[in-house]
Amino acid sequence: MPKFAANLTMLFGDVPFLDRFDAASRAGFRAVEYLFPYDFDKQDLRDRLTRHGLTQVLHNLPAGNWAGGERGIACHPDRIDEFDAGVARAIDYATTLGCGRLNCLAGIVPPGVSEHDARTTFVRNVKSAAAALGRVGLRLLIEPINTRDIPGFFLTHTRQAIAILDEVGADNAFVQYDVYHMQIMEGDLAKTIEHHLPRIGHMQIADPPARNEPGTGEVNYKFLLDRIDRLGYQGWIGLEYKPAGRTEDGLGWIEAGGWERTPS
């Protein structure tokens, strides 16, 4: 049975952030993820998780000036010190929150930086972050993202991510496989997941083209999620989609597929 985690950034974006934990719990979820915790006191976040019986399964490393359009700095050669400081901060939060996975966003390649230099920087940073996370028992993820939504993003395909992980050589570094992004960039979802499943540490879902809930777009999620389950995937699946209407009204796809919001 798939295990679903509510993405608080996407599913409950119209609710004040600290109230989203309660909203997810009332909607029947027992696990959550979100983009960033850093604007909030880590103990306050931990208290919210405990109060509502929630497990936090994922958040991102600091990703630069998000409000200003940055989408990660891990491929930026001139910001390695900032990246390393962000890793330390993320570990501090993750260990307090009991969050076992941190996602490293590669970022948009800066003007004037060659693909070679961006890749060399990204490999260096992934290797360094994986080592730091490994010392405290955490997993590092890297996520390919589509260039329709984020033009110029460095990491865009599953094979590219696997090649980088092979070069990094860390046993606690994995792919974060987002079905929405990879349907746009490469398709062949079921076979790609099957082939690379041992290298996938987390999954996220939304339905292209509008990034709404499963059943509103072009992916056959009944087939795909059942296939993932039969393959033996044991990790969480983050619901990182934009509800087409009210969040609660759009959650019926879970029960309609024969699945549960609360894993047994």
N, C-alpha and C positions, 0 to 999 in steps of 0.2 A: 504494500500500500504506500503510495507517495506520501511524503511528509512535507507539508506546506508551511512556509514561514511568511508572515505578513510583512511586506515592505512598508514601513511606517511613512517613509518619504512620499511614496506614490499613492498608497491606498487611502490614507487618511490626511491628505495634504490640506484639507480645509479645517482641520482640528488643531488647536494649539499643541505644539510638539509634545509637551510633557503629559498631555491628556490622551495622546495617541496610544499609549500602552493600555490604558483602560478600554479604549475603543476596540483595540485588537482582541483583548480578552473577552469582551462582551460579544464580539463577532464569532467567537469560538476558536480562536487561535491559541496555540501554546508556545509559539516561537516567533521571533521578530528579527528583522534586519532593517538597516537604514543607512543613509550615506555617511553621515559624520556625527560623532558625539561631542565634538570639541567646544561647542558653544555652551555646554552645560556642565555642571559639577558631576563628576563621575560617581560620587556616592549617592547623589540624588537619583541618577539614572539607575543605579543598582537597586535602590529602594523601590523604584517603580517596577522593575522587573520582578523583584521578590513579592511585592504586594499583590501583583496580578498573576503570579504563577507562570511567568514567561521565561523562556530561554532566549538569550541573544545569540544568534548564530553567525553574524557578520556585520562588520562595518569597514569603511575604507581607511587607508592611510590618508593623512592630510594631502590635499591635492592642489595647493596653491590658492590663487585668488578665484574661487569658484564663482562668486557673484560677478567678477569681472570677466568671466568667460573661460578661465583656465580649467582644464579637465585632467589635471595631473601634471607632475613635474619630473617624473622618473626618467624621461628621455632628454632632459634639459642639461647639457654639459656644464653650464655655469651655475647650477643650483644643487650640486651634490651635497654640500654642507646642510642646506635647508632640508633636503630629502632625508638625510641621516637623522637630523633633529626631529623630523616628523615621525620617523620610525620609532624613536624612543618614546615620543609622546603617545603614539598609538598603542604601544605595548603597555604603557602605564594604564591607559583606559581599558584595554582588552582584558588585562589580568584582573582588574577590579570588577569588570562586568561579567566575567566568566565567558568571554567571547573567544572561541577557539580558532577563528579564521579572520584574517585581515586581507583586504583586496588592495592591490597596488595598481593604480591607474597610470598607464604609460604616459598619457598626455598628448597634446598636439605638438608636432615637430615645429620648433621655433624657426622663424625666417632666417635663412643663411646657414642653417645646420644641415649637414649632409645626412643621408640615410645611414651611412657607415658610422658617423659620430653619434647619431641618435641611438643606434643599436648598441654600440659599444658602451654608451652611458647607461642604457637600460639594463643590459646584462650585468654591468658592475653593480648597479643599485639593487637589482633583484637578488643577486648573490649576497650582497651585504645584508639586505633586509631578511632574507631567508636564514642566514646565520644568526642574526640577532633574535628572530622569532624562535628559532630552533632551541636556543638556550633556555627558553621559558616554556617550551612545549606547545608552541602555536604553529599553525599552518599559514603559509603565504599563498595568495592567489594572484594570477594575472589574467586580465579579461580582454579578449578581442572585442572591439566595438565597431559598429558600422560607420562608414564615412558619409552616409546620407545625413544622419543626424549630427555627427561631429566631423566635419571636413578636416582633413589633415591629421586625424588621430593616427598614432604610430602603429599600434597593434590592432590588426584588422582580420586575421584569419586563424583558424585553429592550427593549421600546420606551422604557421609562423610562431605561435605561442609554444607549441611542442618543441620546435627547434631551439628556441631560446631556453626553455627549461632543460633540454638536453645539454646545452652549453653550460648552464648554471650548475647542474649536477647536484642539486639539493633534494634530499628525500622528503622534505616538508614543503615543497613548492609544487603547486598544481594549477590547472586551468580553471577559471571560473567560466563556465559555458552558459552563455545567455542565448536562449533559443531565438528571441526576437532579433538580436544583432546578427546571429549566424544564418538565419533564414534569408536576411537581406543580402549578406555578403557572399554566401556560398551554397546555401541549400543543403540537400542530401543529409538531412538532420539525423535520421535514425541510424544510418550506416556510419556517419561520423561519430556519433555518440558511442555506438557499439565498438568501433575500432579504438577509440581513445578513452574508453571508460576508466581504465586504471589511472589515467592522468587527470581526471576531472575531480576536483575537490568540492565543487558547489555548482548548482544550476539555478538559473532564473528564467522566468517565462513571461511573455506578453505576446499578443497576437498582431502580426503585421497586417495591413500597413499602418494602422492608426495607433498601435501600441495599447490597445484596450484589452479587456479580459479575454481569456480563451473562449472560442466560439464566435467571436465577432469578426474574424479575419480569415486568413488563408491557410493556417496550420490546422491539421487534423489532430487536435490535442488528445482526443480519446485514444486514437491509435498510438500516438507518440508516448504519452505518459504510461499507458499500459505496457508498451514495449520497454521503456526505461525500467519499469518495475520488474518485468520478467528478466531483464539483464542482470538484476541484482544490485542496482544502485541503492546504497544505504544512506546517502546524504540528504540534506534538506533541499527543497526547491523553493526559491524565493519568488513571491508573487510581485514582480516589479512592473506592474502595468498601471495605466491611467484608466480608472473606471469610466465607462461610457456615460454613466449616470450616478446615482447614489451608490456608494461602495456596497452597502448591505444588499441592495437590490440586485447587484451584479454578481453576488457570490454563489448563486444557485448552480453555476456550472460545475462546482465541486461535487455536490450531491448528485447532479444529473449524470456525471461520469462514473458514479459508483464509488466515490472516494469520500474521505472525511477531513474536516478542518482540524480536528483534534486527533492526532495519531494515537492508536491504542497501545 
